Amino acid sequence: MCAVAAGATLCGFTSANRASVVARADEDDDEQAEVEANMRRVMERNSGEQTFVRQVGLSTASEDGVRPCAFEVSSLWTVGKSATRGLTTTWGEIVDPVNGQAAVSAVTIATPNFKARSIADLGKPEDVSVARALGLDGDDSYRRADMLGAAKRVDAKTGQVYYDWELVASPPPQACPSAVGCLYPEHIYLISASVLDGVLYVLSLDAAPAQWRVTGNSVKRVRNSFAVGVQQDVIPDAVDVDTA
């Protein structure tokens, strides 16, 4: 045992030393708690229990009969601010903290008094002229886009039918300085559409071409979560997918 003299032990361990050790122990506890929290977050991501945040559009749409629609984005991602004007809601860029920009922007559009009672009335998804059928042909990039994929999706609870597409728009020839063309497409559009009570609802995600190889599947998951006629606190689960 060490003898005590003048507030310090002969072993050289003072009260100041003890305070320092206690402080370090508290810091170690905080660091361990942070490590455990990070481990839980990683385990949640790996186990599929990651949370997703609803992005609700058209909730303040100006026309009667237009109901809110929504899509879901990982809680780990950041989404730019949204703004609703008339029958359109737009969002800024969607960013994956690991891989960077996943989508340049997102937009939801409502078209009342649509010609079809169901999106399925347009025919098979792979046969639809997407830009013209959905009223997107005012934008030249949609008109120039080629179809990369098409699928039919059915909400498991309500039976609501959705059509999903991937469109790729190359830059105009004059925009490519090289004779071999541009390195990336100008746009990769992930689109989902459905008709409810005579209103056509469209979600279009302008995916970031440069990050497509690493973020493409995640952005598809965002597109596939699109749901129409939602309540503010409920989003239907649209899980049945038929790939054309």
N, C-alpha and C positions, 0 to 999 in steps of 0.2 A: 504494500500500500504506500502511496506517496504522501509525504508530509506536506502540510499547507503553511505557507509563509507569505505575509503581506499580500494576500489576495491571489497568490499564484501558487501552484503546486511546484515542488522541487522537480517534478517530472517535466516541467515546462508547459503544462496545459493550463492556460488561464481562462478566466470567465469570458474573455473576448473570443478565445478559440472556440469555446462551447457555443457561443452565439453564432459564430461563423459556420460551425458544423450544422447547427439547427437550420440556418438559412439555406445552406446547400442541400440539406435533406428536403426542405420544403420545395426547393427548385427541382430536385430530382423527382419528387412526387408529381409536380406539375408536368414535367417532361414525360414521365411515365404515363400519366393520364392522357396527354396528347398523343403519345405513341399508341395507346390502346384505342383511342378514338379513331385514329387513322386506320388502325387494323380493322376496326368494325366497319368503317366506310369501305375499305377494300373488300372485306368479306361480303358486304351487302352487294357491291357491284358484281363480284364474281358469282354470287349465288342467285342473281337475278332479282334481288329485293330492292334494287335502287329505286328511289322515288322519282316521279315525273310530275312536272308542273303544267297545269292547263293554261293554254293561251286562248282566251275567248275573244272571238271576233263578232262584229255586227250586233253587239249587245245594245248599241244605241242607234241602230239603223233607222233611217228616217221614214221608211215606208211600212204600212201595215201589212201583216202577213209574213214579214221577214223575221226569222227567229235566230237566236245566237247559234254559232257553230264554234268548234274548237279543235285544237290539236295539242299534243303533249310533247314537252321537251324535257330532257334530263335535268334534274335539279342541279347537276354539276356544271351545266352549260349556262351561258349568259345569252339573253335575248334582248335585242334593241327595243326601244320604246315603240308602242303601238299608237296608231291614230286612225279614227274612223271618220270618213267623209262620205256622206250619202250612203251608198250600198257597197262600200269598199272599206276594209280595214287592212292597214299595212303595218309591218314590223320591220325594224332595222336588222342588222346582221345577227346571225346566230353563231356563237363561238364555242368551240370545244377547247377547254383549258389546256389540253395536252397537244392536240393536233392543229389548233388554230381555227381560222374561219371555216365553218361547215356550210353556211348558206349566206349569200349576200343579202337576201331579203326574203320576206314571206308576205303573201297577200291572200285575203279571202274576199270573194266577190259574190254578190247575190243578184240573180236576174229573175224578177217576178214574171208571172204569166208565161212561163216557159212552154215550149211547144209539146214537150213530152211529159207524161205523168210519172214516168220512172226513167232513170238513166239507162236502164236496160232496153228501153224503147229505141235507143239510138243504134241498136245492133250490137254485134260483138265488139268488145273494147278495142281489139286490134284493127277493126275495120273503120273506126270512127276517125273522121278528119277533125282532129282535136281542136285546132285553133279556130276553125270556122264554127264547129258545133257548140263550143263553149263561149263564143263571143270574144276570143282573145286575138282575133286576126287584125285588130287595129295596130298591133305591135309587130313590126317586120320580123323580129327575131323568132316569134312564135310561128309565123308563116314559113320561115326558112327551116324550121326545126324538123329533124327526122325522128321517127318513133324508134326508141331503143327497146321498150318493153311495155306490156299492157296486161292488166289483170282485173278480175272481178272480185269484189270483196263484199261479204254479207255480214251485217251485224247479227251476232249470235242471239241477242235478246229480242230485238225489234223486227228483224228481217229487212231492215233498210239496206238497199243495194248501193254500192259505191263502185265506180270505175277508177282505176289508178293507172297512170302512165309515167314513163320516163321519156323525155324528149331531149335531143341534143341539137343545138344550133351552132353551126360553124360560123366563124367570122366571115364577113363579105370578103371576096378575093382581094380587094384593094387594101384591106386592113392587114394583110400578111406581107411583111417585107421580104420573106424568103420565097424562092421558087417552089420549095417543098411544102409550103403552107405553114400555118400557125402551129405552135406547140400544143396548145390546149383549145378545146371548143370555147366559143364565146359564152355559151350558157348551157347548163344542164338543168332542165326543168323537171321537178317531181310534182306531179299534178294529181289531185283527187277531186272527184265530182260526184254529186248526188242530187236527186230531185225530191223535194218534200213539199206536199201541199201546193204544187204548181210553181214552186220557186226552185231555180237551179242554184246550187251552192258550189263554189269552186275554191280549192286551195291550191296555190302555186308556190313552190319553194324554188328559189333560184340558187341551186347548189353551187358551191365554189369549185370550179373545174380543177384547180391546182391541187386541191385536197381530196378529190373524189375517191382516190384509191384507199385512203385511210378513214374517211368519214362517210363514204357513200352509203354503207349499210345502216349506219345510225340515222342518216337523214331520211332514208327510206322508212325507217321505223317511225320517225316523226310524221311523214306523209301518211303512213298506214293507220295512224291514230286519229285521223280526221273524222269528226262526227258532227252531224247536223241536228238542229232542233234540240239542242242540249239545254238543260237547266243550268243555272249558275253553279250548283253544287253537285251535279251529276254528269258524267260522260259515259255513254254506252260503250260496251266492249265490242269492238269490231274485230273479230278474230279469224273468221273463215275466209280463206283466200284461195281463189282459183286462178292460177297463172296461165295466161294464154300462150 
